[in-house]
Structures are given as structure tokens and as C-alpha cells.
Amino acid sequence: MDKTSHTLSVPTTPREFGFYLDGDWVAAGDREIFERSSPGHGVPVSHIPRCTKEDLDAAVASARTAFDDRRWAGLSGADRASVLLKAAEVIRSRTDEIAYWETLENGKPIAQARAEVQGCVGMFELAAGLARTLHGDSYNNSGDGAFGIVTREPVGVVGLITPWNFPFLILCERVPYILASGCTIVAKPSEVTSVTTLLLAEIMTQAGLPDGVFNVVTGPGRSIGQHLLEHMDVDMLSFTGSTAVGRSVVEASGRTNFKKLGLELGGKNPQIVFADADLEDAADGVAFGIAFNTGQCCVSGSRLLVERSVADRFSQMVADKLAKVRVGDPLDEAAQAGAITTDAQNRTILSYIAKGQEEGATLISGGRVLEISGGQYIEPAVFTNVTMDMAVASEEIFGPVLCVIPFDSIDEAITIANDTEYGLAASVWTKDIDKALSISRRVQAGRFWVNTTLAGGPELPIGGFKQSGWGREAGMQGVEEYTQVKSVHIEIGKRSHWVE
């Protein structure tokens, strides 16, 4: 395929979708319709129903019935694994279709979307193995008269609220692991990026998942999402989004049934570069860390902490790299960065670029609005002369805006890195292994990279420290997150009577 010229086309008319309930599509009918326009092209691409609270109640009831009658939880791990492996095969065969809709609704480059879908295949394959190996523990130390067993049981009905920045990837960092545990699911995707979640529901049915185990309702977060997180018959809620909304999720759980929560929230992640690093590699990595997915990434490296002796030179190296990033039509195979996903986020990013200059930071490159294919695009921006009291340095921008902050010592770098309410991710660039290990232990972050960034596979758990969230997704911890622990005490032989 010629990556310099091949470009897919937008649909001539929006595609009509329903929602997914009890193993089948439900037509929109007379429900209100949300029309989604491609952020990369400004033309309508999909029509999604705005479900009612009654639709959500029906989806929860379907998931509850499917859980309680044990059509899924009662299967062996091997049987659940076979469904997950079949789903992996179907996803692989439908990669181009899924990637196309991911790009249309999200605005990310098609090559990136395709790679993400292919990565999701691995998540299902790993989860299949974990379904077979999930286990508890035993205690044979209570003497001849007793035996103890600790089991892990599925928590029940899981509500799953996913964001618009990685609609399919974040979904697949959760769904196969939730299913491996034996739980059932009601998913509520972001209204602006619903299609790939609906496609996964269809794929799961195709793979043999029993009806009712995975349901999808679509609509606004303020109504359908709120009703899901407050629902008394939902046992656990997994939410990925902003820390501000995460607080409302916690409050809603406290007001209702104290449902278990899994939260992956915001980040203001440091990329720490020392003078002894391979600066060419580091510059490329830093550029990738802020421009990937147009910076709309909770683990993007938006704060560049660089040793002062090389700060000016390195900042320019990064700026030069970012100036070469191919921002373009996301349906073009050659594009490296695509469109900003929502109008609101586009305005937010531009407001921070203006605010950074107002606060006294120096914009050394980028920050311009780009006119491409009728969509909304922003050139990656680099700020120097940044101090930690500036909004651009402390607040999550969720866009391609990099703030450069110099440091003079290891301790100062760690202090600056930890000077945030967040603790989602961090990276360090150095050829000194002692330095790298020391910093990895002291920086408060749930994910840490050494001489790389935004890397890793499904085996490693993900999640945050501090106000970046609760719990872990992916890996064995990602399956265990959706279980609850039960202790079973077994008496052996004749009981010693209490009443004689």
C-alpha cells in the first residue's frame, strides 16, 4: 500500500445504527437521533439513538438475568476462553471496518486506528488465557479439623462508561477481562464515538457470547450515563474520563448501593530528560508522547522536564521534530496526527494556547489552527519559560501542547514530577540505570517508562495514583478487579458441641 497517496473516502450518507440489547440490535424507532459528524471532515457519518432510561433499565435487567442464571458465570474458564478467542479472530477479520469507523468518529489517523484494533486482538487472546488461570487460594494450616479456601467470584453486573479519545482500545482494555471474570456488562460509550462499541457487541454475539451478557446503550452522559452509575442493580462501575466527573461517580456510588468502582481519570504526565540521554531518541519519544492521538490521551507526556544544561538545545530539537509531524486528513495513510475529536475540546486546547501566552510562557513553535479537509486541526505547540504556577503547566489540557520546565538535580526533577494532583504515567530518558531505577521508584505514577513512552502490552496492568483513579485494568489484575473475594472455612470430622 502506498502510504503517501492512499486515502479512504467518507460515506456519502450517514449510517443508521440501533443499540444492542439481549444479543440483538434494537432499531432506533421513534427515539431521538444523534447525528455525528466526522471531526476530520465536517460531514455527518453516523446516526445513533439517544436511548431512554427505560432502555437502560432493560439493558441492566438483561445483564442481571444473564448473570443470575449463570449462563456465563457458570461456565468453565475453558469455555469462556473459547468465546474470547473466537472474538479475537472476528476482530482480526474485521480490523479494517472497525478502524474505519474509529477514524470517522474520532478523527485519529487510520493507520493508528488499525494498529490499535490489532492490539485489541492481543487483549482478547490474553484474557482467554487468564479466564483459564484465574484462581483463589487454600489454607491447610488450621490443623486436622479444618480447611480454608479463598475463592474469587465475579462481582456481578458491570456498568462500563468509556470516553471518546480511544473508543475501541479503552473498551478492549476492559471488556475481555470483565468477561474472563464471569461478569456481565452494560456499556455506555461516549455519544460522539459509539459505533465501534456497538460493533464489538455484534462481534461478541458472533463469537458465541450468550445473549444478555454484553449490552450497549447509547446516549448522553448527563442522562444515560448518570442513570447507569446510579442504578441500584449495577454491582460495579468502570469509568474512564476526567477527574472532575470521576468525583461525581464516587458521590453517586455513595448515594446509592456503594457499588464497587474502577476509575481511570486525568493526568499531567512528566517526561524527564537528562543530559546523559540519547537526545535524538529522547526528542523523538517526547514528540511522540505529546502528538500521538493529537495529545488527546490521558497518559500523554504533556510536561517536559529537562536538565537545564541541555534545556534550550533539547527544546528546539523537540520543536523541530513536532514541526515535521504529518498532521492531515485522518483517512490518509500518511497522516501521523489527525483531527481534534470534539468542538468543545478544540476550543479548550486553543484557549490554553492563548492562556499560556497570557501567563508569560513563550510559544516557540506550533499552536496554529490548520485548515485541512474541512475538519478541525491544531499544530502541536511547544511552550518554554514555563513555571509550575501557570495553568498550562498544572492543568490537564488534553491536546498537543507541551510545556518545557528545566531542572538542575535528580531531587528537583522528582519534586517537579510529583507536583501535581495526578499520578497516571511518567517517563525518564537517561543512560544511567541507577538514575532511572531511582526515579522510577520515587515518581508517583501508575505507569512508568524508561527510554520510551506510551509503550507496553496487555500483560501489564494500567491505572493511576492519587487523583488519577482507583483500581487496575488489563493483565491478571484487570481480571481480579472484577471479582470479589470469598473465604470458605470447612470443618472436618465430628463437631465439638457447644451445648452439652
C-alpha positions in Angstrom: 0.0 0.0 0.0 1.4 3.4 -1.0 1.3 5.4 2.3 2.0 8.6 0.5 -1.2 8.7 -1.5 -3.8 6.2 -0.4 -6.8 7.9 1.2 -10.2 6.3 2.0 -13.4 8.2 1.4 -16.1 9.4 3.8 -19.5 7.9 3.5 -21.9 9.7 1.2 -24.8 9.4 3.7 -24.7 8.8 7.5 -25.1 5.1 8.5 -28.1 4.3 10.8 -27.4 2.4 14.0 -29.6 1.0 16.7 -28.4 -0.1 20.2 -27.7 -3.6 21.4 -29.8 -5.5 23.9 -30.0 -9.1 24.9 -27.9 -10.4 22.0 -29.5 -8.4 19.1 -29.9 -5.0 17.5 -32.8 -2.7 18.6 -33.8 -0.2 16.0 -33.8 3.5 16.9 -37.6 3.7 16.2 -39.1 6.9 17.4 -36.2 7.7 19.7 -34.3 11.0 19.3 -31.3 10.6 17.0 -27.8 12.0 17.5 -26.0 12.8 14.2 -22.3 12.5 14.5 -20.1 14.5 12.1 -16.5 13.4 11.3 -14.2 15.8 13.1 -11.7 15.3 10.3 -14.1 16.3 7.5 -17.1 18.1 9.0 -19.7 15.8 7.3 -22.3 13.5 9.0 -21.2 9.9 9.2 -23.5 8.2 11.7 -26.9 8.3 13.3 -27.0 7.0 16.9 -30.2 6.6 19.0 -30.5 8.5 22.2 -31.7 5.7 24.5 -34.2 6.3 27.2 -33.8 5.5 30.9 -36.3 2.6 30.2 -33.9 1.3 27.6 -31.1 1.4 30.2 -33.3 -0.4 32.7 -34.0 -3.1 30.1 -30.3 -3.5 29.4 -29.5 -3.8 33.1 -32.3 -6.3 33.6 -30.9 -8.3 30.7 -27.4 -8.3 32.2 -28.8 -9.2 35.6 -30.8 -12.1 34.3 -27.8 -13.4 32.3 -25.6 -13.2 35.4 -28.1 -14.7 37.9 -29.0 -17.7 35.7 -25.2 -18.4 35.4 -25.3 -18.8 31.6 -21.9 -17.1 31.6 -20.6 -17.2 35.2 -21.4 -20.8 35.4 -19.3 -21.9 32.5 -15.8 -23.2 33.0 -12.8 -20.9 32.3 -12.0 -23.0 29.3 -15.5 -22.4 27.8 -15.3 -18.7 28.4 -11.8 -18.7 26.9 -13.1 -20.3 23.7 -15.6 -17.4 23.2 -12.9 -14.8 23.9 -10.5 -16.5 21.4 -13.3 -16.6 18.8 -13.9 -12.9 19.4 -10.2 -12.2 18.8 -10.5 -14.0 15.4 -13.5 -12.0 14.4 -11.9 -8.7 15.4 -8.8 -9.6 13.4 -11.0 -10.3 10.4 -13.0 -7.0 10.8 -10.0 -4.8 11.6 -10.4 -2.5 8.5 -14.1 -2.0 9.2 -13.6 -1.2 12.9 -10.6 1.1 12.2 -12.6 3.0 9.5 -15.4 3.8 11.9 -13.0 4.6 14.7 -11.3 7.2 12.4 -14.6 8.6 11.1 -16.0 9.3 14.6 -12.8 10.1 16.5 -10.6 11.8 13.9 -7.4 9.7 14.6 -5.3 8.6 11.7 -6.4 5.4 10.0 -3.0 3.8 10.4 -3.1 4.4 14.1 -6.7 3.2 14.4 -5.8 0.0 12.6 -2.8 -0.6 14.8 -5.0 -0.1 17.9 -7.6 -2.6 16.7 -4.9 -5.2 16.0 -3.5 -4.6 19.5 -7.0 -5.3 20.9 -6.8 -8.8 19.4 -4.0 -9.5 21.8 -6.1 -8.3 24.7 -8.8 -10.9 24.0 -6.2 -13.6 23.5 -4.5 -12.8 26.8 -7.9 -12.6 28.6 -8.7 -16.0 27.3 -5.7 -17.5 29.0 -6.5 -15.6 32.2 -10.0 -17.0 32.2 -8.5 -20.4 32.5 -5.9 -19.5 35.1 -8.0 -17.2 37.4 -7.9 -18.9 40.8 -8.1 -18.4 44.6 -6.0 -19.9 47.4 -6.1 -22.5 50.1 -5.1 -22.7 53.7 -4.0 -26.0 55.0 -2.6 -24.7 58.3 -5.7 -24.8 60.6 -5.0 -28.3 61.9 -6.6 -31.6 61.0 -10.0 -30.4 61.9 -10.4 -27.5 59.4 -9.5 -26.4 55.9 -9.7 -22.9 54.4 -10.4 -21.9 50.8 -10.3 -18.4 49.3 -12.3 -18.1 46.1 -12.6 -15.3 43.5 -16.2 -14.8 42.3 -17.4 -12.4 39.6 -18.7 -9.2 41.1 -21.9 -9.3 39.0 -23.4 -6.7 36.6 -20.7 -4.2 35.5 -21.6 -0.8 34.1 -18.9 0.4 31.7 -18.6 4.1 30.7 -15.9 4.8 28.1 -14.5 8.0 26.6 -14.2 9.4 23.1 -10.4 9.5 22.8 -9.7 5.8 22.4 -13.2 4.3 21.9 -12.2 0.8 20.9 -8.9 0.5 22.7 -10.1 1.5 26.1 -13.2 -0.7 25.6 -11.0 -3.7 24.9 -8.7 -2.9 27.8 -11.8 -3.8 29.9 -14.3 -6.0 28.2 -12.3 -9.2 27.7 -11.1 -9.1 31.3 -14.5 -8.4 32.7 -15.9 -11.3 30.7 -13.0 -13.5 31.7 -14.0 -13.0 35.3 -17.6 -14.2 34.6 -19.4 -10.8 34.9 -22.0 -9.4 32.6 -21.8 -5.9 31.1 -23.9 -2.8 30.3 -21.7 -0.5 28.2 -22.3 3.2 27.6 -19.9 4.7 25.1 -19.3 8.4 24.6 -22.1 9.7 22.4 -19.8 11.0 19.8 -17.9 7.7 19.3 -20.5 5.0 19.8 -20.1 2.9 16.6 -17.1 0.7 17.5 -18.7 -0.3 20.8 -21.8 -1.3 19.0 -19.7 -3.3 16.5 -18.0 -5.1 19.4 -21.4 -6.2 20.8 -22.2 -7.7 17.4 -18.8 -9.4 17.3 -19.3 -10.9 20.8 -22.6 -12.4 19.7 -20.9 -13.7 16.5 -18.2 -15.3 18.8 -20.8 -17.2 20.8 -21.3 -15.0 23.8 -24.7 -15.8 25.4 -27.4 -13.3 24.9 -27.6 -10.6 27.6 -24.0 -10.8 28.7 -22.9 -7.7 26.8 -25.4 -4.9 26.2 -24.8 -1.4 24.8 -26.9 1.6 25.4 -26.2 4.9 23.6 -26.9 8.5 24.6 -25.6 11.4 26.6 -23.6 11.0 29.7 -25.7 13.5 31.6 -28.8 11.3 31.4 -28.0 7.7 30.3 -24.5 7.7 31.9 -25.8 9.2 35.1 -28.7 6.7 35.3 -26.2 3.9 34.8 -23.9 5.0 37.6 -26.8 5.5 40.0 -28.6 2.2 39.1 -29.3 0.1 42.1 -28.9 -3.2 40.2 -25.4 -2.5 38.9 -22.8 -4.1 41.1 -19.7 -2.3 39.8 -19.0 0.6 37.6 -15.9 1.2 35.4 -15.5 4.8 34.4 -12.7 6.3 32.2 -12.8 10.1 31.9 -11.9 13.3 33.7 -11.1 13.5 37.4 -13.9 16.1 37.8 -16.5 13.6 36.5 -14.8 10.8 38.5 -15.7 12.7 41.7 -19.3 12.7 40.7 -19.1 8.9 40.1 -17.8 8.4 43.6 -20.5 10.6 45.1 -23.2 8.7 43.2 -21.9 5.4 44.4 -22.1 6.6 48.0 -25.7 7.9 47.5 -26.9 4.6 46.1 -25.7 1.0 46.6 -22.0 1.6 47.3 -21.2 -0.2 44.0 -17.6 -1.1 43.5 -15.7 1.4 41.3 -12.9 1.2 38.8 -11.7 4.7 37.8 -9.1 5.8 35.2 -9.0 9.6 35.3 -6.9 12.5 34.3 -3.1 13.0 34.1 -0.5 15.7 33.7 2.4 13.4 33.0 6.1 14.2 33.1 8.7 13.2 30.6 12.0 13.6 32.4 15.1 14.0 30.2 18.6 14.0 31.5 21.7 15.4 29.7 23.2 11.9 29.5 20.3 10.5 27.5 20.4 9.7 23.8 18.9 13.1 23.0 17.9 12.2 19.4 15.9 9.2 20.7 14.5 11.3 23.5 13.4 14.1 21.2 11.6 11.6 19.0 10.0 10.0 22.0 8.9 13.3 23.6 7.4 14.4 20.3 5.5 11.1 20.0 4.4 11.3 23.7 2.6 14.6 23.1 1.5 14.4 19.5 0.2 10.8 19.5 -3.6 10.9 19.2 -3.2 14.7 19.0 -2.4 14.8 22.7 -5.9 13.6 23.5 -4.5 10.9 25.7 -4.7 10.6 29.5 -1.1 9.3 29.6 0.3 11.8 27.1 3.6 13.4 28.2 2.5 17.0 28.4 5.2 18.2 30.8 8.8 18.0 29.5 11.2 18.2 32.5 14.7 18.6 31.0 18.1 19.0 32.6 19.0 22.7 32.4 22.4 22.2 30.8 20.7 20.9 27.6 17.2 22.5 28.0 17.4 25.1 25.3 19.0 22.8 22.7 16.7 19.9 23.5 13.6 22.1 23.5 14.5 23.1 20.0 15.1 19.5 19.0 11.6 18.6 20.1 10.1 21.6 18.4 11.9 20.6 15.2 10.6 17.1 15.4 7.0 18.3 16.1 7.2 20.6 13.1 7.7 17.5 10.9 4.7 15.6 12.3 2.3 15.0 9.4 -0.9 16.5 10.6 -3.5 15.6 8.0 -6.8 14.0 6.8 -7.2 11.0 9.2 -8.3 8.8 6.3 -4.9 9.4 4.6 -2.5 6.5 5.3 0.4 9.0 5.6 -1.2 11.1 8.4 0.6 10.8 11.8 -1.8 13.2 13.7 -5.4 13.8 12.9 -8.3 16.0 14.0 -9.4 17.2 17.3 -12.3 15.0 18.3 -14.9 17.4 19.6 -15.8 21.1 19.1 -15.6 21.6 22.8 -12.1 20.1 23.1 -10.9 22.1 20.1 -12.0 25.3 21.9 -10.4 24.1 25.1 -7.0 23.5 23.5 -7.0 26.8 21.7 -7.9 28.6 25.0 -5.0 27.0 26.8 -2.6 28.0 24.0 -3.8 31.6 24.4 -3.7 31.4 28.2 -0.1 30.2 28.1 1.0 33.2 26.2 -1.0 35.5 28.5 0.7 33.9 31.6 4.1 34.7 30.2 5.2 31.4 28.6 7.0 31.6 25.3 5.4 29.7 22.4 8.5 28.6 20.4 6.6 26.6 17.8 3.2 25.4 16.7 -0.2 26.3 18.1 -1.8 27.3 14.8 -5.2 26.2 13.5 -4.7 24.2 10.4 -7.2 24.2 7.5 -7.4 20.6 6.3 -10.2 18.6 4.6 -13.0 20.6 6.3 -12.1 19.4 9.8 -10.6 20.9 13.0 -6.8 20.6 13.4 -4.2 22.2 15.6 -0.5 22.2 15.1 1.4 20.7 18.0 2.6 23.5 20.3 5.7 23.9 22.5 6.0 26.4 25.4 9.2 27.4 27.2 9.8 29.7 30.1 7.0 27.8 31.9 6.6 27.8 35.7 4.5 25.4 37.7 2.1 28.1 38.8 0.9 28.5 35.2 -2.4 26.8 34.2 -0.7 25.2 31.1 1.8 23.5 33.5 -0.6 22.3 36.1 -4.0 21.6 34.4 -4.8 18.8 32.0 -5.1 20.3 28.5 -5.8 17.0 26.6 -4.3 18.3 23.5 -1.0 18.6 21.6 0.5 21.3 24.0 3.9 20.6 25.5 5.3 22.7 28.4 9.1 22.7 29.0 10.4 23.0 32.6 14.1 22.9 33.3 15.6 21.2 36.4 19.1 21.1 38.0 19.2 17.9 40.0 17.5 14.5 40.4 15.7 15.6 43.5 14.4 18.7 41.8 13.2 16.6 38.8 11.3 14.3 41.1 9.8 17.2 43.1 8.5 18.8 39.9 7.3 15.5 38.5 5.3 14.8 41.7 4.0 18.4 42.0 0.5 17.6 40.6 -2.7 16.1 41.8 -2.4 13.4 39.2 -0.3 10.3 39.1 -1.2 8.4 35.9 2.1 8.0 34.0 5.7 9.2 33.6 8.8 8.5 31.7 12.5 9.1 32.1 15.3 9.3 29.5 18.8 8.5 30.7 21.6 6.1 30.0 22.3 5.8 33.8 20.4 2.7 35.0 20.9 3.7 38.7 19.3 7.1 38.0 16.4 5.5 36.0 15.6 3.0 38.7 15.8 5.6 41.5 13.4 7.9 39.7 11.0 5.0 38.8 10.7 4.3 42.5 10.1 7.8 43.6 7.9 9.3 40.9 4.2 8.8 41.8 2.7 7.2 38.7 0.8 4.0 37.9 2.7 3.5 34.7 6.4 4.3 34.2 8.6 4.1 31.1 12.4 4.1 30.8 13.8 5.4 27.5 10.4 5.0 25.8 6.9 6.2 26.3 3.3 5.1 25.6 4.6 1.5 25.3 3.6 -1.9 26.8 1.4 -4.8 26.2 -1.8 -6.2 27.6 0.1 -8.3 30.2 0.9 -5.2 32.3 -1.8 -3.6 34.4 -2.7 0.1 33.9 -4.1 2.6 36.3 -3.2 5.7 38.4 -2.0 7.0 41.7 -3.6 10.0 43.6 -6.4 11.7 41.7 -5.8 9.7 38.5 -8.0 6.9 39.7 -8.7 3.7 41.5 -8.0 0.1 40.5 -6.2 -1.5 37.7 -7.2 -2.7 34.2 -5.5 -5.3 32.0 -3.3 -8.2 33.0 -4.3 -10.6 35.7 -5.0 -7.6 38.0 -7.5 -6.5 35.4 -9.5 -9.7 35.8 -9.2 -9.8 39.5 -10.5 -6.2 39.6 -13.9 -7.5 38.6 -14.1 -10.2 41.2 -14.8 -10.3 44.9 -13.0 -12.5 47.4 -14.9 -15.1 49.5 -13.4 -17.0 52.4 -14.7 -20.5 53.0 -14.0 -22.3 56.3 -14.6 -26.0 56.2 -14.8 -28.2 59.3 -13.6 -31.7 59.1 -14.9 -34.6 61.2 -17.2 -34.6 64.3 -18.1 -31.2 65.8 -17.1 -30.3 69.3 -20.5 -29.4 70.8 -21.1 -26.0 72.3 -24.2 -27.2 74.2 -23.7 -30.4 76.2 
